[in-house]
Amino acid sequence: MKNAGDESRWQAVERRDRQADGSFVFGVLTTGVYCRPSCPARRPLRRNVRFFGSPAGAEQAGLRACLRCKPADASAGNSRLVQDVCRYIEANAEERITLDDLGRFAGISRFHLQRVFTAELGISPAKYQQACRFGKFKGALRKHSVTTAWTEAGYSSSSRIYESASSRLGMTPSRYRQGALQQKLSYTTFPTALGGMMLVAGEAGVCAVQFTEESQVGRLLKSEYPKAELTRDDVGLKHWARQVCELVAGDKASHDIPLDIRGTAFQQKVWQQLQRIPAGETRTYSQVAETMGRRSAVRAVATACASNRLAVVVPCHRVIHKDGSSSGYRWGTERKLRLLRKESARP
């Protein structure tokens, strides 16, 4: 006689029902593996399947966790679900997408989708779509007029664009389209204890601090704003450059440099957390994510750190891997280690 509960579970497995994840796991006796209901692997024969209320029960029966769906990892299923939702949003960024739409796509309720997505990435699905849509608009500006670009990106009016253009682009859309024509940027280069550096500032403050060789300065300046009005100002920027040198040497623990930080809402939240890490201390990517209340957004935190363009003044070098390794610094692992040693040695 068939067990009605098991048959209901089997139907969930056949549907790869994400809503059933967490309520049970199924074991495949012929392979010795147990999976979550939504596992994307090929479905086994029904006669070879047994159901368990928890991963612990499956492991007591001698089964091992599937490496693909990781049923013993409470966050693994959510990670894959959120990745799928992100791809859907990216493909339809110019359309009107509701939480109900995303819930139907993911196979879960709108409320569960909102909670899982926000916990994983640190921003809501709506904020993620806004970032994707603005990215499409930014790309379209390189080829089309402002009007055509905002229409193609799915904006209902130009006012929506101008509301966020200043913080995201640092200028009006029309100026960005022209390659930052007439935007005034001043810059300076200077030697430090760990190599040459470049500092770039606009009207709102310092927008870039990077380790670089003198020969690369021109290319770096024009890669994002090819038509900006660039002026070298060693004297005017001397005070800020001196503070950067002191930070690099480990002689200074803080600074009063005004920063023009440009990035997504999530990136800016991460960079704010980095500035709260005291000199001489480190945090792991997972600790930063947890401090933000986004425990599962570790990868997103790492990506934000890698996107930081304000070396030392936004101290992404103080974030390390949970195994204690210091890899992943965009300006070189050895430089990161030396920065940390200098800060630790400071009295």
N, C-alpha and C positions, 0 to 999 in steps of 0.2 A: 504493500500500500504506500502510495506516495505521500510524503510529508508536505502539507500545503505551504508551510513556512519556507521550506527549502526550494519549492518550486517558484515561489515569489522571488526568492533570492536569485535563483538561476535566471529568471526573466530580467532582473536588474543587471546581471552579468552580461547577458546577451545584448542588452541595450547600452552597455558601458555607462550605466547610470551614475553620474557623479554625485547625485543626491544620496546615493546609498553608501558612498565612501565614509568610513568611520563607524558604520553600523555593523559591519561584518567583513570578513575576508574569506576568500575561497582557496582551497588547496588542490593542486593537481597531483594525484598520487603517482602518475607515471613519470613525472619530472622531479617530484620532491620539492616543488616550489609553491609558495602561497602568494596571492595577489589581492589588490584592492578591486572592487567591482568595475571601476572605470579603466582598468589596465588596458593599454592599446595593443597588447600582444595578441597573437592569433588565439581564437577561442578553442579550448580543449573539448573533448567529447564529454557529454553530460555524465556518463557512467564513471568517468575518472575523477569527478569533482566531489569534494567534501567541503562543508561550510563550517566556519568557526566564528565565534562571537568577538574574538580579538586576536591580534598577532601572537600574543602569549599562548593562546590555546593552540594555534597552528604550530608554533615552535615546540610545544610540549608533545605534539604528535610526530615530531621529527622532521617537520618541513622547514625550509629556509626561505627568507624573504626574497621576492623578485627584485632583481637589480634594475629593472626598467621602471616599475611603478613605485618601488620602495614603500611597501605598505606599513612598515614599522616606523617610518618617519612621518610624523603628523603633519608636517608642513610641505612634504614633497608633492602631494596631490594638488595642493593649493598653488604651488609654484607653476606646475604645468598648466593648470586651469588659467591662471593669470597670464601666462605667456600666450596661450591661445586667444584670450580676450584681447590682449595687446595687438596681436597680429590682425584681428578682426577690426579693431578700432583704426589701426594704421591704414588698412585697405579701404576703409569707409570714412576717413576723417572729414571729408567735405560734406558728408550727409548728416542729417539730424539723427542722432543715436540716443535712445532713451535707456534707462536702467532696465525697463521691461524687455527691450530688444536684446540687451546683453544677457539678461537672465535666461531668455529663451535660447540664445545661442549656447550658453554655458550649461544649460540644463539644470539650473538651480534658481532659487527665488531671487528677486531683485535685491532684497535686503541682505541675503547671504553673500551675493555677488559683491555688493558695495563693501561689506565688512571684510571679506577675504582680499579683495583687490587693494583696498586702502592699507590693510595690514602688511601686505606683501611689498608694495611699492612706495608707500608713504604719501601718496596722493590719490585722489578719487578718480574714478573712470572719466568723469567730466573734465577734470584738470588734465588728465592724460590726453584726452581728445583735443583739448585746447592747444596743448603743446604740439601735437602732431599736425593740427590744422595750421598753426602758426609756422611750423617747419615747412609745410607745403607752400604757404604764402611767401616765405622767405626765399625758397628756391625759385618760385615763379617770378619773383621780382627781378631776377637776373635776366629773364628773357622777355618779360611783358611789362606793360604799363601797370601802375598801381591799381587802377580800376579792374583791369583784366585779371590781375593776380589775386585780388581779394575775392573776385567772383569765382575763379577756378578753385580757390581754397575752400569755398562754401560759406563765406561770410554773408550775412544778410544785408549788411551796410558797411560803409567805410568807417563809421564811427567806432565800430567794434575793434577795428584794426588800430586806430589811433589811440584808443584807450590803453593798449598794452605795448605799443611800439616803442615808447620811450624807454621803458625798463628792459625790454627784451633786445632791442636793437641799439639803444643808446642814441637814437636820432629818429627823424621822421622817415616813413617808408620811402618817400620820393628821394630823400637824400641817400638812403641805403641803396636804392636802385641805381643811383648814379655813382656808386662806389664811394660813398661818403664824401661826395663833392662838397668842398668848402668846409667840411668839418675840421676844426683846428685841433691838432694833436701835437704835443711837445714830447720830446724824448731825450734821454741821456743814456750813456753807457759808462760803465765804471768797473774797475777790478775789485774782486773780493778775495777772501781767504780760500774760496772754493771755485774760483774761476770768474770769467767775465760775466757781467749782467747787463740787462737792458731794462729801463723803466719807462713806461709810456703813460701820459696823463692827458685827460681832457678837461673840460670845464667842471665836471662833477667830481673829479678826483682821479686817482691812479687806477688805470684799467688793465695794466699788464706789468708784471715783474717776472722776468725769465732769465735763466742761465743761458747764455749764448755767446758764441764767438763774434767778434766784431764784423767778420766777413758775412755773417748771416743776418745782421740787423736789418738791412734793407729789405730782404725777402720777407722776413717776419712782419715788418711794419706794413707792407703792401698786400700781404696775402688776404687780409680781411677788408681793408679799406684802401683799395688801390688808387683812389683819386682824392684822398684826404690831403689837407694842407699840413704837411709835416714840417716841424721846426725843431732843430736841435737846440736844447736850452740847458747846458750843463750848469750854468750859474743858478737859474731859477729853480731847478730841481735838485740842487746840491743837498739841501737839508733832508729831503726824503731819501736820496741816494745814500747819504751818510747813515741814516737809521737802518737801511737795509744791510749795509756793510756790517754794522754792529750786531744785527740779528744773526747774520751768517757766521760771524766770528764767535758768537756766544757771549758777547759782552753786554748784550741788552736783552731783556726778557719780554718787552712789550714795545709798542710804537704808537704814534698819534697820526699816522698817515691816513688821510681821507681816501676811502676806496670807492671806486665806481664799479661795483660788482654786477656783472650781467650774466644771467642764466635763468633756468627754469625755477619755479617756486621751490621744487624739491632740492635742486642743487644749492640754492641760496640757504635753505635750512641746514643742509649738511655743512656748508662753509661757515655758517654761524657757529655750529657746534665745534668745528675745528679751532676756531679762534678762542674757544673757552678752555682748550686743553693747555694747562700750564707748561711753561718751558721746563724741560728736564723730565717730563712725563710722557707716556704714550698711551694710546687706546687702540683696541682692535676694531676692525670694521664692524664686528657684531656689537661691540660695546657702544659705538657711535649710534648704530641703528637702534639699540635698546634705549639709549638716552633720549632719542627722538620719539620714543614710543612706537617704533616700527621694527620690532625685533626681527622679522623675517625679510627685511629689505636690505640685507647685507650686500648683495650684488649691486643694487642701485646706489648704495653708499660708496662702494668701491669705484663705480663709474663716475660718480660726482667728484671724487677725489682726483681721479685721472683727468678730469676736465678742468681742474683748477688752473688758471693762468696767472695767479698771483703768488709766485713762489715765496716761501718763507713768511710773508706777511699774512697769508692765509695758510697756516702750517699743516699742509697735508702730509708732510714728512713725519708727523707725530702719530700717524695711523699705521699700524702694522698688522700682519696676519696673526690669526689665533695661535699658530705654532711658534710665534716669536720672530719669524723671518721678516726681512725689511724689503723684499722685492716689490716691484710694481710702481716705483717712483719714476715719473716721466723725465726727470733730469738725471737719472742714473742711481742705481742702488748704492754704489760706493759714496756718492755725494750725500745721500740720505743718511747713511751710517755715520758719516763724519759730522753732519749737522746734529744728530742725536747725541753723539759723544761730546761735542762741544757744549751742548745745552746741559747735559748731565754733569759736566765738570764745573759748571758755573756755580760759584759759592752762593 
